[in-house]
Amino acid sequence: MSSLLKKIYDLQNIHSVSKHEQIVLGIINAIDTKILKIGDKLPSINEMVADVGYARKTFVKAYNELKDRGLVESKSLKGYYIISDKTNVTVRVALVLFAFHSFQEDFYNTFRKELGAKYHIDIFFHHNNVSLLKTILQNISRKYGMYIVAPIQQIEVAGMLKKIAADKLLLVDRYLKMPKEYSYIAQEFEEVTYQKLVELKDNIQKHDRFVLFYKEKSDYPSDILKAFNRFVNEYQINAEVVQSYEPNTLKRNSVYFSISDTQLWKVLKDARNMEYRLGKDIGILAHDDNIIKEIAFGGISTISTDFTYMAKKAALFVKEKHPIQEIVPTYLRQRNSL
């Protein structure tokens, strides 16, 4: 402990460094010089108050900053422990997403670029599994300075997320009702999907039927199914909802609407093999845009939000910690396929 205290005392004569910064930098210097190693226990706040003489709140602030940087973890009734030696990191960020779909890869790449090297990002996937999400949240609790989470839209998940302080949590992609102090950057699915289908009505009605691939108990937004049913009922369109696409079942004069890229690639493979012309023999509409959909087969029409915009907003929240509650715009990108 005497070696650690010396690192703090060495900073006391630098007047431009505040008291809490002396503690933070002293501990960081102790980590860099191997005085403190991963797994080591820090002196308690009471011990530090007694030995250094600063106010208790000064040490609380310093230890919380070290926790935000991901260097220190507080264990209930046990104290504070060193959990990382990456002292060049300003904040350690936990990013919890559904899965590494192509559009979420776009989100991650932009988020990573916007934050820069001073922010360490660990990424986790819950695959729309509440039990898995609960385990992830338990494992990362109190180990990160900021938490960016794509939530599962269930009431019990809100209870799990309320355990994270509002100024450290941002919900992205899906909207989940939380207390008013919590921030979110989310999509709206039902009304906007319905409106985009109405815009495409004339193109859809040129074909004999409209097929949606929708798998129950998946990470597909249920509001897309509601919008689809509302649209086809209102405009009396011959429609069908199927769990997934079965190879070699493609039918001429049909429009296929795919939420999942896996289903989309299967349809496109059969369309090529059967020499169907997209936008003529069949129509194809997909959810969530990416560069592949922009160029494949002359372009796939999509209904999608701007994940790059969402990622930039999320990065700004991490850096500035200003509360935000925003529903991001959704766009129809009409291309060759419909």
Summary of the structure (lengths in Angstrom):
residues: 338
radius of gyration: 25.5
end to end distance: 69.7
largest distance: 81.0
contacts: 1051
relative contact order: 0.10
helix: 42%
strand: 20%
